[in-house]
């Protein structure tokens, strides 16, 4: 099965499922900072240590065990790409779309934190 696109802090306190173009660089930097007290010097996508990533083979068993045991907070972010005039209440639309996909959500006009029901 696997968890492609998943990042996890070195302390294993937070897991994040990367969605391209949805603040992944900022979120990765915050995750890195939360463990190390400094931001990664460069593009967080280029980090090879101090942040577990599914693409790094040595991180895969740690991510898989954490995910299966539900040991830490896990989240992802999605963006509403539709113009504001297309959706009278974007947050309501996003919540209903997410719920119909089997998730529960707290949403703003631009992003949502998803949790598997």
C-alpha positions as CSV (number, residue, x, y, z in Angstrom):
1,X,0.0,0.0,0.0
2,X,2.4,2.7,1.2
3,X,1.9,6.4,1.9
4,X,3.4,8.2,-1.1
5,X,3.7,12.0,-0.7
6,X,3.7,11.8,3.1
7,X,6.1,13.8,5.3
8,X,6.5,13.3,9.1
9,X,8.5,15.3,11.7
10,X,11.6,13.6,13.0
11,X,9.9,13.5,16.4
12,X,6.9,11.7,14.8
13,X,4.5,14.2,16.3
14,X,2.9,15.3,13.0
15,X,2.2,13.7,9.6
16,X,1.4,15.7,6.5
17,X,0.1,14.4,3.1
18,X,1.6,16.7,0.5
19,X,-0.8,18.1,-2.1
20,X,1.1,20.1,-4.7
21,X,0.4,23.8,-4.9
22,X,-1.3,23.8,-1.5
23,X,1.3,25.4,0.8
24,X,3.4,22.2,1.0
25,X,6.7,24.3,1.2
26,X,5.4,26.4,4.0
27,X,4.0,23.5,5.9
28,X,7.2,21.5,5.5
29,X,9.2,24.4,6.8
30,X,7.0,24.7,9.8
31,X,7.3,21.0,10.5
32,X,11.1,21.2,10.2
33,X,11.1,24.3,12.5
34,X,8.9,22.6,15.1
35,X,11.5,19.9,15.7
36,X,14.8,21.8,15.2
37,X,14.1,25.5,16.1
38,X,15.4,26.7,12.7
39,X,14.0,26.7,9.2
40,X,15.6,24.5,6.6
41,X,18.1,26.5,4.6
42,X,16.8,26.1,1.1
43,X,13.8,24.4,-0.6
44,X,12.3,22.0,1.9
45,X,11.6,19.6,-0.9
46,X,15.4,19.1,-1.2
47,X,15.9,18.1,2.5
48,X,17.4,14.7,2.8
49,X,17.4,14.4,6.6
50,X,15.7,15.8,9.8
51,X,12.3,15.4,8.1
52,X,10.9,11.9,7.2
53,X,9.6,11.7,3.7
54,X,8.0,8.6,2.0
55,X,10.4,9.1,-0.9
56,X,13.3,8.3,1.4
57,X,13.4,4.5,1.9
58,X,14.7,4.7,5.5
59,X,11.7,6.8,6.5
60,X,9.1,4.5,5.0
61,X,8.9,2.0,7.9
62,X,8.6,4.8,10.4
63,X,5.8,6.6,8.4
64,X,3.9,3.4,7.8
65,X,4.0,2.3,11.5
66,X,3.0,5.7,12.7
67,X,0.1,5.9,10.2
68,X,-1.2,2.5,10.9
69,X,-1.1,3.0,14.7
70,X,-2.6,6.5,14.4
71,X,0.2,7.7,16.7
72,X,0.3,11.4,15.7
73,X,-1.8,14.2,14.3
74,X,-2.2,13.7,10.5
75,X,-3.5,16.3,8.0
76,X,-3.5,17.6,4.5
77,X,-4.5,20.9,2.9
78,X,-6.5,21.5,-0.2
79,X,-7.2,24.8,-2.0
80,X,-10.4,26.1,-3.5
81,X,-9.4,26.9,-7.1
82,X,-12.8,28.2,-8.2
83,X,-13.4,32.0,-8.4
84,X,-15.4,33.4,-5.5
85,X,-18.3,34.3,-7.7
86,X,-18.7,30.7,-8.7
87,X,-19.5,29.6,-5.1
88,X,-21.6,31.8,-2.9
89,X,-20.1,30.2,0.2
90,X,-16.8,28.5,-0.7
91,X,-16.3,27.0,2.8
92,X,-19.7,25.4,2.8
93,X,-19.1,24.0,-0.7
94,X,-15.7,22.6,0.3
95,X,-17.1,21.0,3.5
96,X,-19.9,19.3,1.6
97,X,-17.5,18.1,-1.1
98,X,-15.2,16.7,1.5
99,X,-18.0,15.1,3.5
100,X,-19.3,13.4,0.4
101,X,-15.8,11.9,-0.1
102,X,-16.0,10.3,3.3
103,X,-14.1,12.9,5.3
104,X,-15.0,15.4,8.0
105,X,-13.5,18.9,7.7
106,X,-13.0,22.3,9.2
107,X,-12.7,24.7,6.3
108,X,-11.9,28.3,5.4
109,X,-12.4,29.9,2.0
110,X,-9.1,28.6,0.8
111,X,-8.1,25.5,2.7
112,X,-9.3,22.6,4.8
113,X,-7.9,20.3,7.3
114,X,-9.1,16.7,6.6
115,X,-9.6,13.9,8.9
116,X,-10.6,10.4,7.9
117,X,-14.0,9.5,9.4
